Amino acid sequence: MRNSFYIFLIIFLFSTCRNSHNNYKKHQIFRYNESKSITTLDPAFARNLPLIWPTHQLYNGLVQLDDSLNVKPCIAKEWNISNNGKTFTFKLRADVYFHPSEVFSKGIGRRVTASDFVYSFNRIINPEIASPGAWVLSILDKKKLGTTNGCVAINDSVFEVHLKSPFPAFLGMLSMPYCYVVPHEAIEFYGKDFRNHPVGTGPFYLKYWKEGEKLIFRRNQNYFEKDKNGNCLPYLEAVSITFIADKQSEFLEFVKGNIDFISGVNPASKDELLTRTGSLNPSYIGKVKMLTGPYLNTEYIGILVDSTAQSAKNNPLLILNVRKAVGYGIDRAKLMMYLRSNMGYPAFNGFVPNGMPYFDKLTIGFDYNPNTSQQLLKQVGFSTSNPVPSFSLATTDDYVDICEFIQHQLNDIGFDIKVDVYPGAAYREMLANSKLTFFRASWVADYADPENYLALFNSQNFSPSGPNYTHYKNEHFDKLYSSALAEVSIQKRLIYYKQMDSLVIANAIAIPLFYDKVVRFVNIDVQGLECNPMNLLNLKEVKKVFK
């Protein structure tokens, strides 16, 4: 039966009737390739972009992010946060329905109510499910009387969440796929097979999936959102996803017009698509649009500043001037030009990257000034006759070119740095257990709040139990962090955030190298597809306009 349907669908998508090419172009079908496998369509397990992108088309949460990462209403049309910052009350829309499914009476999708969010949130934190997103809801006050693990449906339209302590970033975290709503009927009916029988509320629903070959979504004709002119969303009739593993083959399919967009720059096609300075190759102008924008990812050099760690014993990087000398000794603009074709932004600011909502006045960071580096070393007694003791920069295979660039630049001003390359698993184990004193790392935002970056320097988050791999401990920083968490107002929180970001730079705990960039190449016929700093794929307002 499945094979018969697949044959029918291919006939539908690639019509062979007269004038078939023009007939096909009239269809609003958006096509993209996922070179990595899609293993599940269950939002409870959407832990990376290959899984987040498709689940984002099938489900909704209480809130959502616009392309500037501002929190906007979704299933919740409005909300209120208590004065103590611990109670979030959401008023739900009354016109949101789950997709039609055999799990419901007569196959008709039923209305979403507050109890569905109680169920969905409790499913995520259930240890038997083992969702990688359980941490998102770990702050719920599970002991709150009158609630189910901190969640309660006041009535069908009002959902209330209670936190153990204030956490202003929580609202933005609710936009993550882990917090999308699912119906208990589907989970109970399909069990573990819910992964390939998704039932959501999103702008599209699953029509066909043959793993490793083709995934097809169709338009949800009962979708509740409309555009600014009152037109029903989505505009597209279907989304077609292929699974070509080879990036060169993917690129050729894009050039032939069989794929509507590709994300990122692969070495195999970089020289074909881009000029040396990172602009679109002129031969593709008029055929392809190149979309770029900030991506919430900071690439940096981390420094272990815990003098009690065995690996940091007698390490010159425990001296502040030496760490600052590293910061001023790296030509970030040159690094980006020659090693990354300007597919990123040189990090002349703080640890929090550009693209973060509201964080427009960035911290002043390190520029390139080797003379300043040498002066800083002289101030603490290092010179040609008394050189800085040798130490190593740890990395993995993927970043050897960057680390060797840094090695050569710093050695030219008086350092003696080696580059140690480790397998990924060994590198992560050593990093978590404070065995690396000088290391290349990156931090991609889990949610769009500066706290997500600054948490890396809170002393409560020492690795291996947390992400503070530098083991930075500063009483003033910790007080600022606590004050920020207790503040509901984003404008007041930003004051604390910027002070914390400045402390990280002033103490040279992490040396930012560059901030990443979202890069998308899009078929000229596609309209409405934009970039956003989380690199989410938003398709509900995408359409194809043919000339």
Buried (B, 14 or more C-beta within 10 A) or exposed (E): EEEEEBEEBEEEBEBEEEEEEEEBEEBBBBBBBBBEEBEBBBBBBBBEBBBBBBBBBBBBBBBBBEBBBEBEBBBBBEBEBBEEBBBBBBBBBEEBBBBBBEBBEEEEBBBBBBBBBBBBBBBBBEEEBEBEBBEBBEBBBBEBEEBBBBBBBEEBBBBBBBBBEBBBBBBBBBBBBBBBBBBBBBBEBBEEEBBBBBBBBBBBBBBBBEEEEBBBBBBBEBBBBEEEEEEBBBBBBBBBBBBBEEBEEBBBBBBEEBBBBBBBBBEEBBEEBBEEEBBBEEEBEEEBBBBBBBBBBBBBBBBBBBEEBEBBEEBBBBBBBBBBBBBBBBBBBEBBBEBBBBBBBBBBBBBBBBBBBBBEEBBEBBBBBBEBBBEBBBEEEBEEEEEBEEBBBBBBEEBBEBBBBBBEBBBEBBBEBEBBBBEEEEBEBBBBEBBBBBBBBEBBBBBBBBBBBBBBBBBEBBBEEBBBBBBBBBEEBBEBBBBBBBBEEBEBBBEBBBBBBBBBBEBBBBBBBBBBBBBBBBBBBBEBBBBBBBBBBBBBBBBBEEE
